Amino acid sequence: MLSDIDPGKPAAILGYVINDHIARLSRAALKREPLQPIMAPIVKELGFDSFMYVMSATATPIRRDTRSFVWTTLPRESVMIYGERGYIEVDPRVTRTYNRNVPLVWDAAEFRGDPLCGGFLDDAARFGVCSGVAVSFRDPDHGRVLVAVNSPITPVDKARKQFVARQLGEIMLLAMSFHDFFMAHLVDHEPALMVRVSPLSSREAQCLEMAANGMTSADIALKLGITSRTANFHF
């Protein structure tokens, strides 16, 4: 289950050299300005189109019922679709990185033969997520962290792969710096964050009301024109 998270004010980290990217984000955060308009050009400078940060409450966030928090430059609609359809269970950026720290350089063209990924890849392509780099690392205090930069380019040719390889150092620094400076201390200062319940969606409330009136999952599914599995997912 995905919930929005807003970056906090920049944390003070002794002995850390702040690069230009983090300095620009920090200036905006100190002015209480939204960071998405600042992050978007930074990602463009690195050769990509969008940025996503996810913090999971567990070290193995590969189930749709896992509580995770997301911040992204992608449209809100993309996050809603991702959560509603449980793409965390098939997204290669998650399934191929939750047990590793080495970044994943991925291309949708390499997963087209996987029937489990089809729906995710089609929906992701609508928002320009067809390839990119995913950096996943374990934070012992907060669970698993995933940072992804995305591109609409697919298939990825040799020249593009070489370009991405040269950017990996900057991408990893951005990923870990963004976590350390803006996200990690949110949980330190607000322990309830990882167990805070997000509001029910209209469909969740609808299913709950029907169940309270004695309807089974099968009844609700028939009434709403959905499958029983989807009704149970809304619960």
C-alpha positions as CSV (number, residue, x, y, z in Angstrom):
1,M,0.0,0.0,0.0
2,L,1.5,3.3,-1.1
3,S,1.1,6.6,0.8
4,D,2.5,10.0,0.0
5,I,5.5,11.3,2.0
6,D,6.8,14.9,1.9
7,P,10.5,15.6,2.4
8,G,11.4,17.3,5.6
9,K,13.8,20.2,6.1
10,P,17.4,19.3,5.3
11,A,19.2,17.3,8.0
12,A,22.6,18.5,9.2
13,I,25.1,15.7,8.4
14,L,28.7,16.4,9.7
15,G,31.5,15.8,7.3
16,Y,29.3,15.4,4.3
17,V,30.2,17.3,1.1
18,I,27.1,18.6,-0.4
19,N,27.1,18.6,-4.2
20,D,25.2,21.0,-6.4
21,H,22.1,18.8,-6.7
22,I,21.6,18.5,-3.0
23,A,22.4,22.2,-2.4
24,R,19.7,23.2,-4.9
25,L,17.2,20.9,-3.2
26,S,18.2,22.2,0.3
27,R,17.7,25.8,-0.6
28,A,14.2,25.0,-1.8
29,A,13.4,23.0,1.3
30,L,14.6,25.8,3.6
31,K,12.2,28.1,1.8
32,R,9.4,25.6,2.2
33,E,9.1,25.3,-1.6
34,P,8.0,22.0,-3.2
35,L,11.0,20.0,-4.3
36,Q,9.5,18.4,-7.4
37,P,10.1,21.5,-9.6
38,I,13.8,21.4,-8.5
39,M,14.2,17.6,-8.8
40,A,12.8,17.5,-12.4
41,P,15.7,19.5,-14.0
42,I,18.3,17.7,-11.9
43,V,17.0,14.4,-13.3
44,K,17.1,15.9,-16.8
45,E,20.7,16.9,-16.3
46,L,21.5,13.2,-15.5
47,G,19.8,12.1,-18.7
48,F,16.5,10.9,-17.4
49,D,12.9,12.1,-17.2
50,S,11.5,11.3,-13.8
51,F,12.4,10.4,-10.2
52,M,10.8,8.2,-7.6
53,Y,11.7,7.6,-4.0
54,V,10.1,4.8,-2.0
55,M,10.6,3.9,1.7
56,S,9.2,0.6,2.8
57,A,8.4,-0.5,6.4
58,T,10.1,-3.9,5.7
59,A,13.3,-5.0,4.2
60,T,11.5,-7.1,1.5
61,P,8.8,-4.9,0.0
62,I,7.4,-7.3,-2.6
63,R,3.8,-7.6,-1.5
64,R,1.0,-5.3,-2.4
65,D,-0.1,-5.1,1.3
66,T,3.4,-3.8,2.4
67,R,3.2,-0.3,3.8
68,S,5.4,1.9,1.7
69,F,5.8,5.7,1.3
70,V,6.5,7.4,-2.0
71,W,7.7,10.7,-3.3
72,T,8.0,11.2,-7.0
73,T,8.0,13.7,-9.9
74,L,5.6,11.5,-11.8
75,P,1.9,12.4,-11.9
76,R,-0.3,11.3,-9.0
77,E,-2.3,9.2,-11.3
78,S,0.7,6.9,-11.9
79,V,1.1,6.3,-8.2
80,M,-2.6,5.5,-7.8
81,I,-2.6,3.0,-10.6
82,Y,0.6,1.4,-9.3
83,G,-0.9,0.9,-5.8
84,E,-4.4,-0.2,-6.9
85,R,-3.0,-2.8,-9.3
86,G,-0.4,-4.2,-6.9
87,Y,2.5,-3.6,-9.3
88,I,5.0,-3.7,-6.4
89,E,4.7,-7.5,-6.8
90,V,5.9,-7.5,-10.5
91,D,7.9,-4.3,-11.0
92,P,11.4,-5.4,-11.9
93,R,12.8,-2.3,-10.1
94,V,11.5,-3.9,-6.9
95,T,11.7,-7.6,-7.5
96,R,15.2,-7.5,-8.9
97,T,16.7,-5.1,-6.3
98,Y,15.1,-5.8,-2.8
99,N,18.0,-8.2,-1.9
100,R,20.9,-6.3,-3.4
101,N,22.7,-3.0,-3.2
102,V,24.2,-2.8,-6.6
103,P,22.1,-0.6,-8.9
104,L,19.9,-2.2,-11.5
105,V,20.0,-0.8,-15.0
106,W,16.8,-2.0,-16.7
107,D,15.0,-1.8,-20.0
108,A,11.4,-2.7,-20.6
109,A,12.4,-4.5,-23.8
110,E,14.2,-7.1,-21.7
111,F,11.0,-8.0,-19.8
112,R,8.4,-8.1,-22.6
113,G,8.5,-11.9,-22.6
114,D,7.5,-12.1,-18.9
115,P,3.7,-12.4,-18.7
116,L,3.6,-11.1,-15.2
117,C,5.2,-7.7,-16.2
118,G,2.9,-7.0,-19.2
119,G,0.3,-4.9,-17.4
120,F,3.0,-3.0,-15.4
121,L,5.1,-2.2,-18.5
122,D,2.1,-1.0,-20.5
123,D,0.9,1.4,-17.7
124,A,4.4,2.5,-16.9
125,A,5.0,3.4,-20.6
126,R,2.0,5.8,-20.4
127,F,4.0,7.9,-17.9
128,G,7.4,7.6,-19.7
129,V,8.8,4.8,-17.5
130,C,10.4,2.4,-20.0
131,S,14.0,2.1,-18.7
132,G,16.3,3.6,-16.2
133,V,18.3,2.9,-13.0
134,A,17.0,1.6,-9.7
135,V,19.1,1.9,-6.6
136,S,17.9,-0.1,-3.6
137,F,19.6,-0.1,-0.2
138,R,18.8,-1.2,3.4
139,D,18.4,1.3,6.1
140,P,18.5,-0.6,9.4
141,D,16.2,2.0,11.1
142,H,13.6,2.3,8.4
143,G,13.4,-0.7,6.2
144,R,14.2,-0.8,2.5
145,V,14.7,2.3,0.3
146,L,14.3,2.3,-3.5
147,V,15.3,5.3,-5.6
148,A,14.6,5.2,-9.4
149,V,15.4,7.5,-12.3
150,N,13.3,6.7,-15.3
151,S,13.4,7.3,-19.1
152,P,10.9,6.7,-22.0
153,I,13.7,5.2,-24.1
154,T,13.3,1.6,-25.1
155,P,15.0,-0.4,-26.4
156,V,18.2,0.9,-24.9
157,D,21.0,0.8,-27.4
158,K,24.7,0.4,-26.8
159,A,25.5,4.1,-26.8
160,R,22.7,4.8,-24.3
161,K,23.9,1.9,-22.0
162,Q,27.4,3.4,-22.0
163,F,26.0,6.8,-21.2
164,V,24.0,5.4,-18.3
165,A,27.0,3.5,-17.0
166,R,28.9,6.8,-16.8
167,Q,26.1,8.4,-14.8
168,L,25.8,5.6,-12.1
169,G,28.1,7.3,-9.6
170,E,26.0,10.6,-9.7
171,I,22.8,8.6,-9.6
172,M,23.8,6.6,-6.5
173,L,25.1,9.8,-4.8
174,L,21.8,11.5,-5.5
175,A,19.8,8.5,-4.2
176,M,21.6,8.1,-0.9
177,S,21.9,11.9,-0.4
178,F,18.2,12.5,-0.9
179,H,17.4,9.8,1.6
180,D,19.9,11.0,4.2
181,F,19.2,14.7,3.9
182,F,15.4,14.8,3.4
183,M,13.8,11.4,4.3
184,A,15.7,9.4,6.9
185,H,15.1,11.9,9.8
186,L,11.4,12.0,9.2
187,V,11.0,8.6,10.9
188,D,13.6,9.6,13.5
189,H,11.5,12.6,14.5
190,E,8.1,11.1,13.8
191,P,8.0,7.4,14.8
192,A,4.3,7.1,14.0
193,L,5.0,7.7,10.3
194,M,5.6,4.0,9.5
195,V,2.3,2.9,11.1
196,R,0.1,5.9,10.2
197,V,-3.0,4.8,8.3
198,S,-3.9,6.6,5.2
199,P,-7.6,7.6,4.5
200,L,-9.8,5.0,2.9
201,S,-10.4,5.5,-0.8
202,S,-14.0,5.8,-2.0
203,R,-14.0,2.2,-3.2
204,E,-12.6,0.9,0.0
205,A,-15.3,2.7,2.0
206,Q,-17.9,1.4,-0.4
207,C,-16.8,-2.2,0.1
208,L,-16.7,-1.8,3.8
209,E,-20.2,-0.4,3.9
210,M,-21.5,-3.3,1.9
211,A,-19.8,-5.8,4.1
212,A,-21.3,-4.1,7.2
213,N,-24.7,-4.7,5.6
214,G,-24.0,-8.4,5.4
215,M,-22.8,-8.8,1.8
216,T,-20.0,-11.3,1.0
217,S,-17.0,-10.6,-1.2
218,A,-18.7,-12.4,-4.0
219,D,-21.8,-10.3,-3.6
220,I,-19.8,-7.1,-3.5
221,A,-17.8,-8.1,-6.6
222,L,-21.0,-8.8,-8.5
223,K,-22.6,-5.5,-7.4
224,L,-19.6,-3.4,-8.3
225,G,-18.6,-5.3,-11.5
226,I,-15.2,-6.4,-10.1
227,T,-13.7,-9.7,-9.2
228,S,-13.8,-11.2,-5.7
229,R,-10.0,-10.9,-5.5
230,T,-10.3,-7.2,-6.2
231,A,-13.0,-6.8,-3.6
232,N,-10.7,-8.6,-1.0
233,F,-7.8,-6.3,-2.1
234,H,-9.9,-3.3,-1.3
235,F,-10.5,-4.7,2.2
